[in-house]
């Protein structure tokens, strides 16, 4: 016998043909799926409307943040030029002046970025960013300790003007004329070429 040809009782004590009960069960399953789908769509539209509301309410802060960061980028060029102009009065090495003016410009952009993040109410992002920068700075500083020492030595030698291009020097068993002074090295041409 097939399931549709005999009677049986369900949980409510009612008699059904097997095929009718199967159809009712399948219909209930489809209805449950339809209800779940409708609920999911409703949750999605609620979430999207919440996001749109948050975007609209934070739109003035977003515009202000973009304005601050754009002005920071724009004025960083002027900070770089002004820093270079001031440093040229005290430092004769153009390499050192360029390095320090670039550092001032990057510092100005970083300050603009931190202010922008604060305006956007991303204080935790600012804190995380500063903490990450501190850890990264420490790791990078330890990893490139020798090149940084050489760079700082080059800066100090450029600022003190112990020697100039064209001077004859002897160092580390080399004798020659200085052709180029960089922040990390000095190029010497020996009399033999």
GUFIVEX-905724 format. One line per 4 residues: number of its first residue (from 1); their letters; for each residue x, y, z of N, C-alpha, C. Coordinates in steps of 0.05 Angstrom, whole numbers, plus 5000, padded with zeros to 4 digits. Layout:
N
NUM	A	X/Y/Z/X/Y/Z/X/Y/Z; ...
***
This chain:
193
1	XXXX	5016/4976/5000/5000/5000/5000/5017/5025/5000; 5008/5045/4986/5022/5071/4986/5012/5087/5010; 5028/5107/5018/5021/5123/5042/4994/5138/5038; 4986/5143/5013/4962/5158/5009/4936/5142/5012
5	XXXX	4938/5116/5015/4915/5099/5016/4907/5090/5044; 4921/5099/5065/4912/5091/5092/4909/5116/5109; 4893/5112/5130/4887/5134/5149/4907/5133/5172; 4913/5156/5183/4928/5156/5209/4921/5181/5224
9	XXXX	4927/5181/5250/4921/5204/5267/4945/5222/5269; 4940/5248/5269/4962/5267/5273/4963/5274/5303; 4979/5295/5311/4982/5302/5339/4956/5313/5351; 4937/5322/5335/4912/5332/5346/4890/5311/5346
13	XXXX	4897/5287/5339/4878/5265/5339/4860/5264/5315; 4866/5279/5295/4849/5279/5271/4858/5258/5251; 4840/5247/5236/4847/5227/5216/4851/5241/5189; 4873/5234/5176/4879/5245/5150/4888/5223/5132
17	XXXX	4884/5228/5107/4897/5211/5087/4927/5219/5088; 4944/5201/5083/4973/5206/5083/4981/5228/5063; 4969/5227/5039/4977/5247/5019/4968/5275/5026; 4945/5277/5039/4935/5303/5047/4953/5315/5069
21	XXXX	4961/5298/5088/4979/5308/5109/5005/5316/5098; 5016/5301/5078/5041/5309/5065/5038/5336/5052; 5016/5341/5038/5012/5366/5025/5010/5389/5045; 4996/5384/5067/4994/5405/5088/5021/5410/5100
25	XXXX	5037/5389/5105/5064/5393/5116/5081/5408/5097; 5081/5402/5071/5097/5416/5052/5088/5445/5050; 5061/5450/5051/5051/5477/5050/5060/5493/5074; 5060/5480/5097/5070/5493/5122/5099/5500/5120
29	XXXX	5115/5481/5108/5144/5486/5104/5148/5509/5085; 5133/5510/5063/5136/5533/5045/5127/5559/5058; 5107/5558/5074/5097/5582/5088/5118/5591/5108; 5131/5572/5122/5153/5579/5140/5176/5592/5125
33	XXXX	5183/5580/5102/5205/5592/5086/5197/5620/5076; 5173/5623/5068/5164/5649/5058/5164/5670/5081; 5156/5661/5105/5156/5679/5128/5185/5687/5135; 5204/5667/5134/5232/5673/5140/5243/5692/5119
37	XXXX	5237/5688/5094/5247/5705/5073/5236/5733/5076; 5210/5736/5082/5198/5762/5086/5211/5776/5110; 5216/5761/5131/5229/5773/5155/5258/5782/5148; 5272/5766/5133/5300/5774/5125/5300/5799/5108
41	XXXX	5281/5800/5089/5279/5824/5073/5272/5849/5090; 5255/5845/5109/5247/5866/5127/5271/5876/5144; 5286/5856/5154/5310/5863/5170/5330/5878/5152; 5334/5869/5127/5353/5883/5109/5344/5911/5104
45	XXXX	5319/5916/5098/5310/5943/5092/5312/5960/5117; 5306/5949/5141/5310/5965/5166/5339/5973/5169; 5357/5954/5165/5386/5959/5168/5395/5981/5148; 5386/5978/5123/5394/5998/5102/5383/6025/5109
49	XXXX	5358/6027/5119/5347/6053/5126/5362/6065/5150; 5370/6048/5168/5386/6058/5191/5413/6069/5181; 5426/6055/5162/5451/6064/5152/5447/6090/5137; 5427/6092/5121/5421/6117/5106/5416/6140/5125
53	XXXX	5401/6135/5146/5396/6156/5166/5422/6165/5179; 5440/6146/5186/5466/6153/5198/5483/6169/5179; 5483/6161/5153/5499/6176/5133/5488/6204/5130; 5462/6207/5130/5450/6234/5127/5456/6251/5151
57	XXXX	5455/6239/5175/5460/6255/5199/5490/6262/5202; 5508/6245/5191/5536/6251/5193/5547/6264/5168; 5530/6271/5149/5539/6284/5124/5553/6311/5129; 5543/6328/5147/5558/6353/5153/5586/6348/5163
61	XXXX	5589/6328/5181/5615/6322/5192/5633/6311/5170; 5622/6295/5152/5637/6284/5130/5647/6306/5111; 5630/6325/5105/5638/6347/5088/5659/6364/5102; 5655/6369/5127/5675/6385/5142/5702/6370/5144
65	XXXX	5701/6344/5148/5725/6328/5148/5740/6329/5122; 5725/6326/5100/5738/6327/5073/5750/6355/5068; 5736/6376/5077/5745/6403/5074/5771/6407/5090; 5772/6397/5115/5796/6401/5131/5819/6386/5119
69	XXXX	5815/6361/5110/5837/6346/5099/5846/6358/5073; 5828/6367/5056/5836/6380/5031/5852/6406/5036; 5843/6421/5056/5858/6446/5063/5886/6438/5074; 5887/6416/5089/5912/6407/5100/5932/6399/5078
73	XXXX	5922/6385/5058/5939/6378/5035/5947/6403/5019; 5929/6422/5016/5935/6446/5001/5956/6463/5015; 5952/6467/5041/5970/6484/5056/5996/6470/5063; 5998/6444/5060/6023/6430/5065/6045/6439/5046
77	XXXX	6037/6447/5022/6057/6457/5003/6069/6484/5012; 6051/6501/5023/6060/6526/5033/6077/6523/5058; 6070/6504/5074/6086/6498/5098/6114/6489/5090; 6115/6472/5069/6141/6462/5059/6158/6486/5048
81	XXXX	6145/6503/5032/6160/6525/5021/6169/6545/5043; 6151/6551/5062/6158/6570/5083/6180/6558/5101; 6178/6532/5107/6199/6520/5123/6226/6520/5109; 6225/6515/5083/6250/6515/5067/6262/6544/5067
85	XXXX	6245/6564/5064/6254/6591/5063/6267/6599/5090; 6255/6591/5112/6266/6598/5138/6292/6583/5143; 6292/6557/5136/6316/6541/5142/6340/6549/5125; 6335/6559/5101/6357/6568/5084/6373/6590/5096
89	XXXX	6361/6605/5114/6375/6627/5128/6395/6616/5148; 6390/6592/5159/6407/6581/5180/6424/6557/5171; 6415/6543/5150/6429/6519/5141/6437/6522/5112; 6462/6517/5106/6472/6521/5078/6468/6496/5061
93	XXXX	6464/6473/5073/6461/6448/5057/6432/6446/5047; 6430/6445/5020/6403/6443/5008/6390/6416/5014; 6407/6395/5017/6396/6368/5023/6382/6368/5050; 6395/6381/5070/6383/6382/5097/6358/6399/5097
97	XXXX	6359/6421/5083/6336/6439/5081/6312/6424/5068; 6318/6410/5047/6296/6395/5033/6285/6373/5051; 6303/6359/5065/6294/6338/5084/6276/6349/5105; 6285/6370/5119/6270/6381/5141/6244/6394/5132
101	XXXX	6244/6407/5109/6219/6419/5099/6199/6397/5090; 6208/6375/5080/6190/6353/5073/6179/6340/5099; 6195/6338/5120/6185/6327/5145/6164/6346/5157; 6168/6372/5155/6148/6391/5164/6122/6389/5148
105	XXXX	6124/6385/5122/6100/6382/5105/6085/6356/5112; 6099/6334/5115/6086/6309/5122/6073/6311/5150; 6087/6324/5169/6076/6328/5195/6050/6344/5195; 6049/6364/5178/6025/6380/5175/6002/6364/5164
109	XXXX	6007/6346/5144/5987/6329/5133/5977/6309/5154; 5995/6298/5170/5987/6279/5191/5970/6293/5212; 5976/6317/5219/5959/6332/5238/5931/6337/5226; 5930/6344/5200/5904/6348/5186/5889/6322/5186
113	XXXX	5902/6299/5182/5888/6273/5182/5877/6267/5210; 5892/6272/5231/5882/6267/5258/5858/6285/5264; 5859/6310/5257/5837/6328/5261/5812/6319/5245; 5817/6310/5221/5795/6300/5204/5782/6276/5217
117	XXXX	5797/6257/5227/5786/6233/5240/5771/6241/5265; 5781/6261/5280/5767/6270/5304/5740/6283/5297; 5739/6298/5275/5714/6311/5267/5694/6290/5259; 5703/6268/5247/5686/6246/5239/5678/6228/5262
121	XXXX	5685/6236/5286/5679/6220/5310/5691/6192/5309; 5715/6191/5299/5729/6166/5298/5752/6167/5318; 5746/6173/5342/5767/6176/5363/5781/6150/5368; 5767/6128/5367/5781/6102/5371/5800/6096/5348
125	XXXX	5793/6105/5324/5811/6101/5301/5836/6118/5305; 5832/6142/5315/5855/6160/5320/5874/6147/5341; 5862/6137/5362/5878/6124/5383/5893/6099/5372; 5879/6083/5357/5891/6059/5345/5913/6067/5325
129	XXXX	5908/6088/5310/5927/6098/5290/5953/6107/5304; 5950/6123/5326/5973/6133/5340/5988/6110/5354; 5974/6091/5365/5987/6068/5378/6002/6051/5357; 5989/6047/5334/6002/6032/5313/6027/6046/5302
133	XXXX	6025/6073/5300/6047/6088/5290/6071/6087/5310; 6064/6087/5336/6085/6085/5356/6099/6058/5355; 6084/6037/5353/6096/6010/5351/6112/6007/5325; 6100/6016/5303/6114/6014/5277/6140/6031/5277
137	XXXX	6138/6055/5289/6162/6072/5291/6184/6058/5307; 6177/6045/5329/6197/6031/5345/6209/6008/5329; 6192/5993/5316/6202/5970/5301/6220/5979/5278; 6211/5999/5263/6227/6009/5241/6253/6021/5251
141	XXXX	6251/6036/5273/6275/6048/5284/6296/6028/5292; 6288/6006/5304/6307/5985/5312/6317/5971/5287; 6301/5968/5267/6309/5953/5243/6329/5969/5226; 6326/5994/5225/6343/6011/5208/6360/6030/5224
145	XXXX	6370/6020/5246/6385/6037/5265/6411/6048/5252; 6426/6031/5238/6451/6040/5226/6447/6061/5204; 6428/6056/5185/6424/6077/5165/6414/6104/5177; 6398/6102/5198/6389/6127/5211/6412/6141/5224
149	XXXX	6430/6127/5236/6454/6139/5248/6471/6153/5226; 6474/6139/5203/6489/6151/5181/6475/6176/5171; 6448/6175/5168/6433/6198/5159/6436/6222/5178; 6434/6217/5204/6437/6238/5224/6466/6249/5224
153	XXXX	6485/6231/5220/6513/6241/5218/6517/6259/5193; 6504/6251/5171/6506/6267/5147/6493/6294/5151; 6470/6295/5165/6457/6320/5171/6475/6338/5188; 6486/6326/5209/6504/6342/5227/6528/6352/5212
157	XXXX	6540/6335/5196/6564/6344/5181/6557/6366/5161; 6533/6364/5149/6525/6384/5130/6519/6411/5144; 6509/6409/5168/6502/6434/5182/6527/6447/5193; 6547/6432/5201/6571/6443/5214/6591/6454/5193
161	XXXX	6589/6445/5169/6607/6454/5148/6637/6449/5154; 6643/6425/5163/6671/6418/5168/6688/6418/5142; 6675/6410/5121/6688/6410/5095/6668/6416/5073; 6678/6424/5050/6660/6433/5028/6669/6419/5003
165	XXXX	6652/6422/4982/6659/6411/4956/6684/6425/4946; 6703/6409/4937/6728/6420/4927/6751/6417/4947; 6745/6412/4972/6766/6408/4992/6780/6382/4988; 6806/6381/4996/6822/6356/4995/6821/6344/5023
169	XXXX	6814/6318/5024/6813/6305/5050/6826/6278/5049; 6833/6268/5072/6843/6241/5075/6827/6227/5097; 6815/6204/5090/6799/6189/5109/6799/6159/5102; 6802/6143/5122/6802/6113/5118/6821/6105/5096
173	XXXX	6845/6115/5096/6866/6109/5076/6859/6118/5048; 6840/6136/5045/6833/6147/5019/6841/6177/5020; 6853/6186/4998/6860/6215/4995/6847/6224/4969; 6833/6247/4971/6822/6257/4946/6806/6283/4950
177	XXXX	6794/6292/4929/6779/6317/4930/6749/6311/4931; 6735/6326/4948/6706/6322/4952/6692/6332/4927; 6676/6315/4915/6660/6322/4891/6631/6326/4898; 6621/6311/4918/6592/6312/4924/6588/6306/4953
181	XXXX	6571/6321/4966/6564/6315/4994/6534/6310/4996; 6528/6285/5004/6500/6277/5008/6495/6273/5037; 6470/6267/5044/6464/6263/5072/6475/6237/5082; 6477/6217/5065/6487/6191/5074/6516/6185/5067
185	XXXX	6527/6199/5048/6554/6194/5040/6567/6219/5028; 6593/6217/5025/6609/6238/5012/6625/6225/4990; 6624/6237/4966/6638/6225/4943/6665/6239/4941; 6686/6223/4941/6713/6232/4939/6726/6221/4913
189	XXXX	6739/6239/4898/6754/6230/4874/6783/6231/4881; 6796/6208/4878/6825/6207/4883/6841/6220/4861; 6866/6227/4866/6882/6239/4844/6885/6221/4820; 6883/6195/4825/6887/6175/4803/6860/6171/4788
193	X	6839/6183/4797/6813/6182/4783/6794/6164/4798
***
